Amino acid sequence: MRSHARVVIVGGGMMGCGLLYHLAEEGWTDSVLIEKGELTSGSTWHAAGQCPSFIGSYNMAKIHHYSNTLYPTLEEKTGSYVSWHGCGGIRLAFTGAEVDWFRRVASMAANIGYDIAIIGPDEIRKIVPYLGVDGVIAGAYTTMDGHIDPAGGCNALAAGARQMGAEIILRNRVIDIRAKPDGEWLVVTEQGDLTCEHVVNAAGCYAGKVMEWVGGYAPFVNMLHQYFVTEPIREFIDSDTEMPVIRDPSASCYYRQEQKSGLIGVYETAEGTAEEAWTPQGYPAWESESELFEANYERSMPHLEAVLKRVPIWADSGIKRVVNGAISHTPDSNPLLGPAAGLNNFWMCTGASIGIAQGGGCGKYLAQWMVHGDADINMAEFDPRRFGKWADGDFTRATAFEEYNRMYACPAPGLELPAGRAKRTTPLYDKLQAKGCVHTRAFGWERPKWFSPDGRDEACGYRRNNIFGVVAEECRAVRQRVGVLDLSSFAKFAVTGDDAERFLDRLTANRMPNKDGGMVLTHALSESARMQAEFTLTRWTADNFYLLSGAACELRDLDLLNNSIAEGENVTITNVSDYWGVLVVAGPRSREVLSKLSISDFSNENFPWFTARKVGISNIVLRALRVNYVGELGWELHCPMSKMDELYDAIWQAGVEFDIADFGVYAVNSLRMEKAYKGWGADLTGEVTMAEAAMERFVSKNKSHFTGASALRQRLQDGIASRCVYLEIEASDADAGGGEPVYADGDVIGVTTSGGFGHVTEKSLAFAYVDINHADPGTELLIEILGDRRPARVLDEPAWDPGNDRIRA
Ligand SMILES: Cc1cc2nc3c(=O)[nH]c(=O)nc-3n(C[C@H](O)[C@H](O)[C@H](O)COP(=O)(O)OP(=O)(O)OC[C@H]3O[C@@H](n4cnc5c(N)ncnc54)[C@H](O)[C@@H]3O)c2cc1C
């Protein structure tokens, strides 16, 4: 065996082979895949092989669509048998909420490029005459998907990779992985050692075990999932066409034709019915190969009965085969795709529960990320660093089981699921709960979403609902009086050392604050100028800076900061996210509230917009930052977490005379949309540069030495093809949420990235990336929201306080 490679991939299932193929396509042919058994001998070989187009997430749908365009061509490309069945699929809807979801997914499909039609029960019967449609109100018919022989597909990817020059070593177990002092990795295998620049953990059900070797963690559970194959069916024998794959939420099952038999796969829904494989160790023995488990009819029986009722032609046939196999489930059912936290050039390509459908697309976009430093799609929702240490075993088990049970449930926006909650709370958590706070989870933190004034629950769905007026009232409180919000979930870093200023100046695009207490909003870019991170940066002294970023970015940004320190540079990065709590106090009366509690001067002269001071409030020494994301006069108070309760009580008492109110992040979204503040992760992502994002004003004109500067200059010189615009929509009862297509002259010319209703301005607002020829203010466009094309107009200024008079008041 050779001693060096650029990349070593551990594991030869669909995910590993998908990556090997696409790394080779990107030109990284010096890649070796090591498999302990035969290719596909983990989860891949026994999969049912379905590859749906229909998927709720915009970015994941791009992954699925890519796979579904690749697989039908693989046989021709590689000469290897694939057995692609392009039979299409129909997902059934039984409720209005499901139909709204279909409309939303169908709108997104317009941008992604796959065909989808929402059809009625009669049309469904025409396509599948033996399917009962009792209770069915619609179907989402996707014609470009189907199913594949998983082993065939995986072997074809492997064959293609080999043809391009990549290497595969079979029957060789990786037994350890160690970091070398020079930054490379030593991969220890049964057949010898291999040194490499990059390691990829694609070990499927074993991926958690592999992480232990390097001190990392892979949050997923190996669940048991089974499908049943019937005896041959007369109707199938007599038919030349193949039925589409049916996805039936009423039975929580998928079913289709397998040769001339029926195939029924079950996601059990009742609590206690989901089962973990290989308890208590959680992963199979190393010797395990192509392992299956005893059939368990009992747990699946109610679901099978529901299917047999709906497809009566199967009712009298026996079951000839049951496949009960292991399937990995993460806490959010997305794979773990990207860098492992804190480990340089150690990548994860695992945790996939729909890994046959996703293997091709995941491989493509992960390969882009590894080779170019960023991918063409927003990878944030797949990045393994979306889970921190708080995502411990208990959290992972609870959420993965919940996810398994809900595989066929409609993901209603706003729904708060009970599993794995309260992993990261502030001292205010119980107090706010008692005040009616509905919390939502962000990187493990519980943060206020809205406050129920009368105990009502949110009627979750895709349209404006029963809390529309409640959130409006929270917004008005902030705009007219004063509001308070616990936003401790921010990621927070101290950057210290003699070289801290030079380091940050090189890393970020905006000018550095030149005075102590100065602040800037600034961005870190990749070498190709795509956006990597957004920081609110405060200078305490020239060797002491405080950086804030979004909750979900904590580990990503920590890696970025640490990995950017040059050799010999005296810089220390400290993650202080848990130490500092944050209370936002915002609104025209906020200065009066704070002044009642402090001898510090909160006047404009002493404490202007975008500056920070150390102050005392009610005898608590804390950091006040005059900045906020809601576009009002206001401060963020950063105080030691242990003092949060005391601070909140003091603010509340002082605020009573001004009719202070609690508010949550639903209100924040409305308020920031009115102020045209873009959202990191939605409007600002690694897919674009500051030029497309219309963020040039945050790039210093006097700096040419920051990472990505020359690529950004080039981009500005060459001109851009699309640009982020701010839109007002003539909406009806639903607002844009991101992913909606934007139309001009009947063509799709863009996509929304976020939106919401501005409760104070009473405008439905959105951000969208549109073709540059349609980006001028005043341009009239159409935005499709839940199937309805609504008129929209490009705005040239924020809907609220365009002159910034209020925030500078
Ligand atoms: C019953 C069932 C039906 C399914 N149906 C579908 C479906 O219809 N559509 C769909 O998209 N998905 C389906 N899946 C899920 C799908 O099978 C998985 O998501 C997918 O196979 C995961 O691929 P993988 O490459 O991550 O893992 P695996 O296929 O398990 O590959 C990991 C490989 O790593 C190797 N390995 C591990 N450790 C080492 C080591 N130390 N050294 C060397 N090699 C190592 C293993 O031997 C294994 O071959 C189904 C799963 C089940 C159980």
PDBQT file of the ligand as one rigid body, heavy atoms in Angstrom, charges set to zero:
ROOT
HETATM    1  C1  LIG A 901     -34.160  -0.800   5.318  1.00  0.00    +0.000 C 
HETATM    2  C2  LIG A 901     -33.512   0.454   4.798  1.00  0.00    +0.000 A 
HETATM    3  C3  LIG A 901     -34.038   1.061   3.682  1.00  0.00    +0.000 A 
HETATM    4  C4  LIG A 901     -33.458   2.230   3.208  1.00  0.00    +0.000 A 
HETATM    5  N1  LIG A 901     -33.987   2.809   2.089  1.00  0.00    +0.000 NA
HETATM    6  C5  LIG A 901     -33.439   3.946   1.602  1.00  0.00    +0.000 A 
HETATM    7  C6  LIG A 901     -33.981   4.548   0.442  1.00  0.00    +0.000 A 
HETATM    8  O1  LIG A 901     -34.946   4.090  -0.122  1.00  0.00    +0.000 OA
HETATM    9  N2  LIG A 901     -33.394   5.673  -0.019  1.00  0.00    +0.000 N 
HETATM   10  C7  LIG A 901     -32.331   6.225   0.595  1.00  0.00    +0.000 A 
HETATM   11  O2  LIG A 901     -31.846   7.246   0.126  1.00  0.00    +0.000 OA
HETATM   12  N3  LIG A 901     -31.796   5.660   1.703  1.00  0.00    +0.000 NA
HETATM   13  C8  LIG A 901     -32.326   4.547   2.226  1.00  0.00    +0.000 A 
HETATM   14  N4  LIG A 901     -31.787   3.965   3.342  1.00  0.00    +0.000 N 
HETATM   15  C9  LIG A 901     -30.669   4.631   4.023  1.00  0.00    +0.000 C 
HETATM   16  C10 LIG A 901     -29.342   4.331   3.345  1.00  0.00    +0.000 C 
HETATM   17  O3  LIG A 901     -29.142   2.956   3.338  1.00  0.00    +0.000 OA
HETATM   18  C11 LIG A 901     -28.201   5.000   4.091  1.00  0.00    +0.000 C 
HETATM   19  O4  LIG A 901     -28.500   6.360   4.333  1.00  0.00    +0.000 OA
HETATM   20  C12 LIG A 901     -26.909   4.962   3.290  1.00  0.00    +0.000 C 
HETATM   21  O5  LIG A 901     -26.657   3.660   2.845  1.00  0.00    +0.000 OA
HETATM   22  C13 LIG A 901     -25.754   5.454   4.123  1.00  0.00    +0.000 C 
HETATM   23  O6  LIG A 901     -24.565   5.313   3.369  1.00  0.00    +0.000 OA
HETATM   24  P1  LIG A 901     -23.154   5.509   4.044  1.00  0.00    +0.000 P 
HETATM   25  O7  LIG A 901     -22.155   5.496   2.973  1.00  0.00    +0.000 OA
HETATM   26  O8  LIG A 901     -23.197   6.696   4.920  1.00  0.00    +0.000 OA
HETATM   27  O9  LIG A 901     -22.972   4.282   5.037  1.00  0.00    +0.000 OA
HETATM   28  P2  LIG A 901     -22.628   2.752   4.765  1.00  0.00    +0.000 P 
HETATM   29  O10 LIG A 901     -23.281   2.237   3.550  1.00  0.00    +0.000 OA
HETATM   30  O11 LIG A 901     -22.888   2.028   6.019  1.00  0.00    +0.000 OA
HETATM   31  O12 LIG A 901     -21.082   2.787   4.454  1.00  0.00    +0.000 OA
HETATM   32  C14 LIG A 901     -20.093   2.935   5.458  1.00  0.00    +0.000 C 
HETATM   33  C15 LIG A 901     -18.971   1.998   5.141  1.00  0.00    +0.000 C 
HETATM   34  O13 LIG A 901     -17.869   2.281   5.989  1.00  0.00    +0.000 OA
HETATM   35  C16 LIG A 901     -17.185   1.069   6.223  1.00  0.00    +0.000 C 
HETATM   36  N5  LIG A 901     -16.350   1.278   7.398  1.00  0.00    +0.000 N 
HETATM   37  C17 LIG A 901     -16.751   1.629   8.634  1.00  0.00    +0.000 A 
HETATM   38  N6  LIG A 901     -15.705   1.722   9.482  1.00  0.00    +0.000 NA
HETATM   39  C18 LIG A 901     -14.619   1.429   8.748  1.00  0.00    +0.000 A 
HETATM   40  C19 LIG A 901     -13.238   1.342   9.067  1.00  0.00    +0.000 A 
HETATM   41  N7  LIG A 901     -12.796   1.565  10.300  1.00  0.00    +0.000 N 
HETATM   42  N8  LIG A 901     -12.372   1.025   8.086  1.00  0.00    +0.000 NA
HETATM   43  C20 LIG A 901     -12.806   0.793   6.820  1.00  0.00    +0.000 A 
HETATM   44  N9  LIG A 901     -14.114   0.827   6.482  1.00  0.00    +0.000 NA
HETATM   45  C21 LIG A 901     -15.009   1.153   7.431  1.00  0.00    +0.000 A 
HETATM   46  C22 LIG A 901     -18.311   0.082   6.423  1.00  0.00    +0.000 C 
HETATM   47  O14 LIG A 901     -17.883  -1.237   6.221  1.00  0.00    +0.000 OA
HETATM   48  C23 LIG A 901     -19.318   0.541   5.376  1.00  0.00    +0.000 C 
HETATM   49  O15 LIG A 901     -19.201  -0.163   4.177  1.00  0.00    +0.000 OA
HETATM   50  C24 LIG A 901     -32.347   2.795   3.859  1.00  0.00    +0.000 A 
HETATM   51  C25 LIG A 901     -31.809   2.168   4.976  1.00  0.00    +0.000 A 
HETATM   52  C26 LIG A 901     -32.403   1.004   5.456  1.00  0.00    +0.000 A 
HETATM   53  C27 LIG A 901     -31.850   0.364   6.675  1.00  0.00    +0.000 C 
ENDROOT
TORSDOF 0
